[in-house]
Amino acid sequence: MTLERVINLLADHLEMDASEITEATTFEDLGVDSLDTVEIMMEMEDEFGIEIKPNEVGKSVKELVAYIDAKAE
C-alpha cells in the first residue's frame, strides 16, 4: 500500500516513529525544510520508480500518496 510505504520512508528519513504520521499530516507539521524535501523526493522516486516534481506534490501526506498513485498508473 502506497500510504504505508510513504509513511515509513518519511519516518525513516526524519528519524521519527511512523505512528506519528497520518494521511492528514502536512510537511509543515513534520518540520521538513527544502533540503529534506529534495532528499525525501529522491528517495520516493527510487522507491516508486517515478519522477516527482516537488511543486506538484501538495502539502500533506495524503496529497503525496494521491500524486504517487496517479503517476504510477
Secondary structure, 3 states (H helix, E strand, C coil): CHHHHHHHHHHHHHCCCHHHCCCCCEHHHHCCCHHHHHHHHHHHHHHHCCCCCHHHCCCEHHHHHHHHHHHHC
